[in-house]
Amino acid sequence: MQTIRVETPSAKYDVFAGSGLLETLAPRIERAVGRLPRRVFVLTSPEIWALWSGAFLRSFAEPPLVLFLEPGEEHKTMKSVERLTREMVRAGGDRGSFLIAFGGGIVGDVGGFVAAVFMRGIEYVQVPTTFLAQVDSSVGGKVGVNLPEGKNLVGNFLQPRAVFADIGVLGTLPDRELRAGLMESVKAGIIRDRALVRFMEEHADAVLEREPKALERVIAASIRMKANVVRRDEREGGLRMILNFGHTVGHALEQATRYKAMLHGEAVAWGMVAALAVARRRGTITGAQMERMEKLIYRYGPLPKLRVSAGRVLAATGSDKKNVGGVRRFVLPVGIGDARVVEDVTPAEIDAAVKYMLGRQGVGSRE
């Protein structure tokens, strides 16, 4: 097991990554928070609970109260938040209650937001069950829900008391979801960790075959990268925006296809391809660097076929939450292992990048 310390101005906590954490969860939470409150809620999905409830409950003397959230971005809404918080009130929840977010990124985002607003804030921990959630969304304290106008437009920053990333639960993760989650680690390497890029290039077979040591290496490196960024910029005032590499076009793709055509990591992967096109055009990367990074993205694919027009994607980038005063902010790689946020990317540049991305489908996509 590896322990990664996250330190921000508002909180300090540990992320534990390894095998066998689920069966000993209750005492681990007690050590992290001091004690388990009397009223403990667990937010999860029906599928995850059916698979892992036995292991989850094994270490609890008194079982938590279970709240369910159906999978899918269409349930990451204020309507779900109202339903869940009302269930907590009816079950006797109060300001001393505690929440465990046990599931993928949607459960983690909604669970963290519920913790942020219930009784004006209660403590919570993240127990992520997908690769994407383990390496990205469970760490850093960004919580929230979607609006019809765009992703994550309502939210807050609330750091968890701890994160427990059990690699063992990835054994039941569908191959497509694993590959989609790995795109966040590809992103982490491109923007901040050349050694991670090299490891993922050289050990792709081991990672995709879920060898525990290879997965632990990728997960820990991805978390450390994000922890270092969050430590310097907790509330996305500057540096933290680099974590959105691939997300401007990625979120636009999700919105333009109504969140039904692809997984989040797949959308981010296509968004990275588009961002590489902008970077190459501007000269922040060389042709060889672009080819190497694209090859890595496709190695962890294949990606879904895109059935959307460039115009719809371009229009959807206008509602990205990074935009300020009508300026479309964009994250571009500077070589491999570094990135910067630029504010002067024009609609014409984005349009050209999206058309390039659409033209690459024969290389990196599946039907």
HUHU-V517607 format. One record per helix or strand. SS is the DSSP state (H for helix, E for strand). FROM is the first residue (numbers start at 1). LEN is the number of residues. If there is no record, write none. Layout:
BEGIN
SS:FROM:LEN + SS:FROM:LEN
END
This chain:
BEGIN
E:2:6 + E:12:7 + H:22:12 + E:40:5 + H:46:12 + E:65:4 + H:73:3 + H:78:13 + E:98:6 + H:105:16 + E:123:6 + H:131:7 + E:142:6 + E:150:8 + E:162:5 + H:167:6 + H:175:18 + H:194:9 + H:204:5 + H:212:21 + H:239:6 + H:247:10 + H:264:19 + H:287:13 + E:303:2 + H:310:10 + E:324:1 + E:327:1 + E:330:4 + E:339:4 + H:347:13 + H:361:4 + E:365:2
END
